[in-house]
Amino acid sequence: MSIQVNTQGTASPIAPVDLAAERAELGPALEEALVRTLRSGQYVLGPEVEALERDFANLHGARHGVGVGSGTDALIVGLKALGVQPGDGVVTSPFTFFASAGAIAWIGARPVLADVEAETALLDPARAAEAIDESTRCILPVHLYGQLADMRALRALADESDLTLLEDAAQAHGARRDGIAPAQLGDAAAFSFYPTKNLGAAGEGGMVLTNSEETDCRLRRLRDHGSGAKYVHEGIGTNTRLQAMQAAALNVKLPHLGAWNDRRRAVAARYDAGFEGSAAVRPLARACEQGHVFHQYTVRVDERDRAVESLRAAGIFSGVHYPLPVHLQEAARTWGYGPGDFPVAEALAREVLCLPIHPFLHPDQVERVIETLLGILEG
Ligand SMILES: Cc1ncc(COP(=O)(O)O)c(C=O)c1O
């Protein structure tokens, strides 16, 4: 194995993401698009946003895309567009970025948590079924780390109980499960374009995809003060219109998403091979053979905090997504949950370790991560 060595003779650091390499690969196109948009004078919505809405929806086989200000806003307007009202229960995962549950609480609805599957860290449809009661209005699965939750089972569950289904696809741009993309079985899917996502803006951004014309109309009104036509307000909304500069950046990157996701899969395959048979480093399972887009490559380890520190000392920067489950956050103290309520989420929060993964990671760097981590935990 050859390790990249810098001029000081030490191995160069390995970061979780490399936005500079992304910019370098795009060449001048990104800056040209931003300057063109700046000169156009059209800064909010407009042709760049419309092009992105069309192309991003097409990529997922969805009929409509509605660009908004962030992934969090995509969840908020998504919930509202699907008719979730204050006091309604929305079933979601306790093991996710807080925004999934926070968006529910933000609109005055009630986050109802259901534990995840130990193998995949995705919402467990059996646990979700147990969490449903007469106040439940919606199920909000999270496609964590880039792989889709069991949408067939969740669609069936939603239909049985007459619920809507909003997918948190913030980490799942271009993902598939058994050939099915976000928004194909859900009533809508919410995406984030936060800069470190598989498809990231040059700032904040988000989008909701849906196949329903009615939901599309509601989303467009909700993102723009309840307005369908200028100064005509049919309902109460907010201002969360996607900015043209962000859409312009995303339009430059979108054609690369497929290749970048393939490169993430190649990195994941190397990690898989490197950790095969290890009792100390246990990669999460794949829900299906293809279609995982590896926003994160996540393993379970017993001495997680020691592993993070020792990797850092070796110049390897890992992540812990997420160290504290939703129900144990201070912000959730009034939701009626406590320690021990979601044992799978709690165990994952203790054990998960996300290793560097991005399209620009060199095979030698992947080998270095594998060797170093196995050395720390098995050595
Ligand atoms: C699972 C999940 N949901 C929601 C969000 C919120 O997206 P944003 O940061 O764009 O508001 C994120 C991203 O950070 C996320 O990872």
The ligand as a Gaussian input file, in Angstrom:
#p B3LYP/6-31G(d) Opt

LIG

0 1
 C      -31.838000      13.024000       7.694000
 C      -31.871000      14.514000       7.548000
 N      -33.049000      15.145000       7.607000
 C      -33.134000      16.479000       7.457000
 C      -32.021000      17.258000       7.241000
 C      -32.164000      18.738000       7.195000
 O      -31.667000      19.308000       6.018000
 P      -31.099000      20.808000       6.026000
 O      -29.841000      20.823000       6.780000
 O      -30.920000      21.101000       4.557000
 O      -32.161000      21.676000       6.627000
 C      -30.763000      16.635000       7.137000
 C      -29.537000      17.379000       6.817000
 O      -28.796000      17.932000       7.482000
 C      -30.687000      15.233000       7.314000
 O      -29.509000      14.601000       7.268000

